[in-house]
């Protein structure tokens, strides 16, 4: 009788362990698939962010180039204005001195 009880105990233990092992493996598989999916989504997101960053850097580079061109135009305009102002002053001075000579 003791052997029968022991046999039933061992059979129940083995069956319980088998089901536990099966469910454990299934849970591990499900979790690993979820983690793998998250890694793939994260990888896609990182690629998108890197692509966005590269396009922003390109745009910033273009804007810096445009600002440089505008700065050159402004400097050139300032030089032209300074020359014109000097020339206008010379003309004004010439007219004033001619007016003073007439008097």
C-alpha positions in Angstrom: 0.0 0.0 0.0 2.8 2.4 0.8 4.3 1.7 -2.6 1.0 2.7 -4.3 0.8 5.9 -2.3 4.4 6.7 -3.1 3.8 5.8 -6.8 0.7 8.1 -6.9 2.7 10.8 -5.2 5.6 10.6 -7.7 3.1 10.5 -10.6 1.3 13.6 -9.3 4.6 15.4 -8.6 5.9 14.6 -12.1 2.6 15.6 -13.7 2.5 18.8 -11.7 6.1 19.6 -12.6 5.5 18.9 -16.2 2.5 21.3 -16.3 4.5 23.9 -14.4 7.4 23.5 -16.7 5.1 23.8 -19.8 3.5 27.0 -18.4 6.9 28.4 -17.4 8.3 27.8 -20.9 5.1 29.3 -22.4 5.4 32.4 -20.2 9.1 32.8 -21.0 8.4 32.5 -24.7 5.5 35.0 -24.5 7.7 37.5 -22.5 10.6 37.1 -24.8 8.4 37.8 -27.9 7.1 40.9 -26.1 10.6 42.1 -25.3 11.8 41.4 -28.8 8.8 43.3 -30.2 9.6 46.3 -27.9 13.3 46.2 -29.0 12.3 46.3 -32.7 9.9 49.2 -32.0 12.6 51.0 -30.1 15.1 50.4 -32.9 12.6 51.8 -35.4 12.0 54.8 -33.2 15.7 55.4 -32.8 16.3 55.2 -36.5 13.5 57.7 -37.1 14.9 60.1 -34.4 18.4 59.8 -36.0 16.9 60.6 -39.4 15.0 63.5 -38.1 18.1 64.8 -36.3 20.1 64.5 -39.6 17.5 66.4 -41.5 17.4 69.1 -38.8 21.2 69.4 -38.9 21.1 69.7 -42.6 18.4 72.4 -42.3 20.5 74.2 -39.7 23.5 74.1 -42.0 21.4 75.6 -44.8 20.1 78.4 -42.5 23.6 79.1 -41.2 24.8 79.4 -44.9 21.8 81.8 -45.6 22.6 83.9 -42.5 26.3 84.1 -43.7 25.1 85.3 -47.1 22.8 87.8 -45.5 25.6 89.0 -43.2 27.8 89.6 -46.3 25.0 91.5 -48.0 24.5 93.6 -44.9 28.2 94.4 -44.6 28.3 95.3 -48.3 25.3 97.5 -47.9 26.8 99.2 -44.9 30.0 99.8 -46.9 28.0 101.2 -49.8 25.9 103.4 -47.4 29.1 104.7 -45.8 30.6 105.5 -49.2 27.4 107.2 -50.3 27.2 109.1 -47.1 30.8 110.3 -47.5 30.1 111.3 -51.1 26.9 113.1 -50.1 28.9 115.0 -47.5 31.5 115.9 -50.1 28.8 117.2 -52.5 27.1 119.1 -49.6 30.4 120.6 -48.6 31.2 121.5 -52.2 27.8 123.2 -52.6 28.2 125.0 -49.3 31.6 126.2 -50.2 30.4 127.3 -53.7 27.5 129.1 -52.0 29.9 130.8 -49.6 32.1 131.9 -52.5 29.2 133.5 -54.2 28.4 135.6 -51.2 
